[in-house]
């Protein structure tokens, strides 16, 4: 006969887990982390939050290329034909996703430009490798200062209106990005 845990037993387990997580986090807590002193969420949600903080604190900062075994090193783009770049780019995007790295705002870039960006900027970037199944690194493949491209291809109508209200001037015409591609995305359940 199977016995399902009672709500009280589950609550006790959650309280014990909470105490353990708080003990584990103690060495990392400073004045800026007073968010842990007031319980404003259900205990299970708080425990998940504390687990994510602990995972962040314990995670090593490594170049993204070293998140892979063996290390992910791409051939130089000038050594590859366009079809080789496309094939290698597709493989690389999938491999990044398997490491929970999601590339966003890529469709203004050609395959070769995106390949170069991955090789030059993303793979050598030191980032925390957090071993938590719900944690994804979202990499925006658009320069933060490139408001024209963002406004043209990615901004919603509301974002465009807000930008114009704040900055004035003419908005670039809204357009479809020149290089549409299907990218792996997090499911909503994660």
ABEGO torsion letter per residue (X at the ends): XBBBBBAAAAAAAAAAAAAAAAAAAAAABBAAAAAAABBABBAAAAAAAAAAAAAAAABBBBBAAAABOBBBBBBBAAABBAAAAAAAAAAAAAAAAAAGBBBBGAAABBAAAAAAAAAAAAAABBBBBBBBAABBBBBBABBAABAAAAAAAABBAAAAAAAAAAAEEBBBBBBBBABBBBBBBBBAAX
